[in-house]
Amino acid sequence: MKLFTNKKAFYILWSGQSLSLLGSGLTRFALMIWAFQNNDSITSMVLLGFFSSLAFMLVSPFAGVLTDRFNRKWVMLFADLGSGIITIILLILSINGILQLWHLYLAAGLSGAFEAFQSPAFFSSVSQLVPKEEFTRSNALIGLSKSAVQVFAPVLSSAVLTFGGINLVMMIDLSTLLLGVTALVLIKVKKPEQSETGILAAGNFWHEFRFGFRYIFSQPGLRVILLNFVGINLFAGFTYMSILSPMILTRTGGDKIALGTIQTIMGIGGIIGALVLIAWHAPRKKASMFAWSTLISFGICDLLTASSRNVLSWSVSGFLSEFSIPFIVNPYYAIWQEVVPTDVQGRVFSVREMIQTSPSPLGFLLGGLLADYVFEPVFLRPTFLTPLVGMEPGSGMAAMFLITGLFGALNGLVAVIHPAVKKLDLK
């Protein structure tokens, strides 16, 4: 059978992984709702993200070495099949009526570990399949898929939960996974040619393990934008990724339709942002776009989210937040794909992912705990922020958004003015 290569292979890979991502999004939303309804705790929801992020962070450096040693197509297949087995086990537990919260935590951790293999293999494969001038556009297409999932997954998952239950959601997830695996079987991803950097990186497992760290910290521009992204993930994990959904559910009395509507509109914002970048093709100053978008997104969107108290205003703030994300993420990843030699991208990208996601488990954990035990109790009483965030359940979480908005904007400002970031646009 003739296998597809180059750009055709990328579009097949992108299509298959997008469908698989949709199925995963359905299950993720359904399990989040299940956790909230069965435990009535913000922390129980947040811990799902915590265990996934923690496992991803711990496994990433090891996964990077193996990604560069083996064919990246087979690494992606291994990761997809591993995720499928986890879903099958959860489905069996649910069918037998013995699904428990700790099962979800374990599944989230294992899924995060498989994602640690999937992510570097996928992004380094993109570097091989498309020309450099289309890196930003290709990343925008990937971002488009993620935003589309954010649009359709909550709506579809809510509908399936209502009429078919959580078991049907997981069955659909497995069907889309099969399509993703089929797409991988149809493409060919060649092993990249060895570069001078790759020759220096070659050695035993531990030498290659350490190489990703040494390479990143020998590159001032990459080092600075990586630390900026660490800040982004810390502040986003503290609020946007952990307590946004609980805040909305709390302030709407557990209204799943309201949450699904808001997440759908947020996804539309991400889609439009990605489409703008796709039409733009190759923005010349990628580092500047990354820095300014970070500053604007936190400085404006988090403030709007904090002061919102109804579905309409949350939808507006969420739309703007998601619209800005492609302008942060896509040029950021394109810079790495352009600078790092293809044959060492697995190791370098994995270390990058480990470092930049390292604050996420802390953000997820602290976000839920501080919301439950500090901010929510404090803001049920009058404070100087009461006129802005209110004095009812959910007000404490809104105040947390004010904090992350301030520090996130300062983080973006550092990137805007840093000389090493400016030099990335001169290369």
Secondary structure by P-SEA (a helix, b strand, c coil): ccccccaaaaaaaaaaaaaaaaaaaaaaaaaaaaaaaacccaaaaaaaaaaaaaaaaaaaaaaaaaaaaccaaaaaaaaaaaaaaaaaaaaaaaaaccccaaaaaaaaaaaaaaaaaaaaaaaaaaaacccccaaaaaaaaaaaaaaaaaacaaaaaaaaaacccaaaaaaaaaaaaaaaaaaaaacccccccccaaaaaacccaaaaaaaaaaaaaacaaaaaaaaaaaaaaaaaaacccccaaaaaaaaacccaaaaaaaaaaaaaaaaaaaaaaaaacccccaaaaaaaaaaaaaacaaaaaaacccaaaaaaaaaaaaaacccccaaaaaaaaacccccaaaaaaaaaaaaaacaaaaaaaaaaaaaacccccccccccccccccccccaaaaaaaaaaaaaaaaaaaaaaaccaaaaaaaac
